[in-house]
Amino acid sequence: MESVGVWARIVGAIDNQPTVGYSTHVRIATLGRFFILLSAPTLGYLVDQGAKGSDISLVGGISFLIIFFMILLFYKVGYSYFGKVYAFFNKGPEPQVPDKVLLTGKTLDRKFLLMSILSFVFTASGLIVVNILASINPDMRAMIVQLSALITALGTLIHIFYIDPKLSHSADNDTNQLIVYVQLFLIARLSMSVVIFLIFLFLSTIIE
């Protein structure tokens, strides 16, 4: 939901309301984080009931496979409908959704892409990783599970201090650059969803 909600930045900028676009993104992302909070005690319960590390790894793999297909579906199909989503959240008229800007070597900001990858890896995989470790070492599971806050905090810091200012500045000054950043943001998440899915799938075959 955080990945989908980032399009609100573009719609808000096109509608000359970049702050409203930012607010819409935050609201949609917060809904997604609410479901993450629901999943945390569920994973903890599985670990307490003796679930193996391979089981938790498989849960992680399936999760990231679903994330990949949902982001891909929206990126290919749902983008043109996002004006309706934006209007729903803001109880206003449906703004026009601009065309995507073609990504080229000149528009490719490799540092932004790399930071988006790092942020996503830390924030998205931390909860699964610590529960895998907790299932392997159940005697230390309380301490290990607390590490999830530290891992996700690293990704959050990267997002808040690097990615978000880039998105906000371009929303205020250059809509085309904003569209490029949003596409790079999603490409980072699409590519890493596949990589993390394969890693967790591999771990499910080798961890007891």
N, C-alpha and C positions, 0 to 999 in steps of 0.2 A: 504493500500500500504506500510505503514511503517512495518507492520507485515510480509508481503510477502518479502519485501526487505532485511530483516535481514539475509536471507539465503545467500546473497551475501558475508557476512562475512566468511561463511564456504567455499564457492567456491574460494574466494580470498586467503584464508589460504592454501587450497589444491594446488592452482596454484602458491604458493610461492609469492603471491602478496597481503598480508593482507591490505596494505594501499589502493590498488585499490578496494579491497572488501569493505572496509569502505566507500570509495568515492561512490561506486555504491549504497550502502545502503542509503547514505545521499541523493543521487539524486532521488532515487525511493520514499523515504519518503517525500522529498520536493514536489514532484508531488501530493502526497496525501494531504499534508498540503495546497497546492494551492486550492484544491477543498473544503477544510474546510473553507478557507477564502471566497470562493464564497457562501457557505451556510450561513455564518454569517449574511450578509445583508438581505438574503431571510427570515431568521427567524425573524430578526428585523422588516421587512416589515409586516410579519404576526402579530406580536405583536402590531404594530402601527395600523393595520387594525382591531384590536379588537379580535384577536384569543384568545380563552380560554386556561387556563393552561392545561386542559385536551387534547386539540388539540396538543399543543406542546409536551406534554408527549407521546402522541401516535406517533408523528413524531420520537421522541427519541427511543421509543420501536422498531419501524419498522427499524430504522437505525441500532440498535445493533443486531437485528435479522439477517439482511443482513450481518453485519460484522462477526457474528458467522459462518454463512454458507460459506462465502467466505474464511475465514481462515481455516475452517475445510476442504473444498474442496482442497485447496492448500496443506495443511498438509498431506492429504491422497493421492492425485493424482498428484498435480503439482510439488512437490519437485523434482522429477526425471527429469523434463524439465527445471529446473532453470539454468542449464548451458547455454542453448540457450538465456535466458533473459540476463544473465551476459555477454555473447559474444556480444549481440546486443548493450548493453549500452557502452561497451568498444571497439567495432569494432575490435574484435580479434577472434582467434580460440575458439571453444567451449571447455571449460575445463571439466574434469570428475567430476561428482557429487558423493561424498562419501556416503556410507551407513549410516543410522542413528545409533547412539549408543543407546543400550538398557538402558532405565532409571531404576535404581535400588535404593535401600535404600542407598547404598554407594555413588551413583552419585547424589543423590537428595540434592541440596543446598537450604534448606528451606528459608534462609534469602534472597537469590537471587529471589526465587519465590515470596516471600512476597513483596519485593521492586518492582518487575515487576508488581504485582497486583496494588499496590498503585500508581505507575507511570501511569498506564493505566487508572485507575479510574479518576484521576485528569485531565489528558490531554484529555481524550475522552469524558467525560460527562460534563465538565465545561460549554461548550457553550449551551447545552440543559438546564442545571439546571438554569442558570441565566436568560434565556428567559422564563422559566416557572415562576420564581419569578417575572420577569418584567410584565408578563401577569396578574399575581395576583395583583400586585401593580403598575398599569400603570403610576401613578403620579410620581413614583420614578424610572421609567424604564431606564432613561439615566445613572443614577448612578449605578443601579443594573447590567446593561449589562457590564459596565466597569469592574466588578468583574471577568468576564470570564478570563481576562488576568492574574489576580492574581491566580485563581484556576489552570489554565493550566500551569502557571509558576512553581507551586509547583511540578507538575508531571515532568516537564522538568528538574528541578533541581535534582530530584531523579535519573532521567535517565542519566543526564550528569555526575554527581558526583559519582554514584554507579554502575549503570547497564552498561553504555558504557565503563568505564575502565575495568570492568570484561571481557566484550566481546573482547576488544582490546588486553588485556594481554594474554588471552587464544588463540587468533588468532596468536599472535607472538610466543607462546611457546607450546601450547598443543591443537592440532586440535580436539581431542576426547572430551576434556573438553568444547571446544567451541561448538561442536555439542550438548552437554548436555545443556549448557546454552541457546542456541537458542531454543531447544525444550521446556525448562522451560519457556522461554520468551513467546512462542506461547501458551503453556498450560494456563499460567496466563491470557492471553487475551481471549482465548476461554472460559474459565470458567467464567470470569467476564462479558463477553458479554452476557451470559445467565442470570446471576444475575441482571445486569443492565437492560436488556430487561424486566425481570419480575417486577422489581421495577417501571420502567416507565409505564408498562402496568397497574400495580396496581394504580399508581398515576392518570392515565387517567380516572379511574373509580370513584375516590373520590374527585378530584379537579374540581371546577366549572369553 
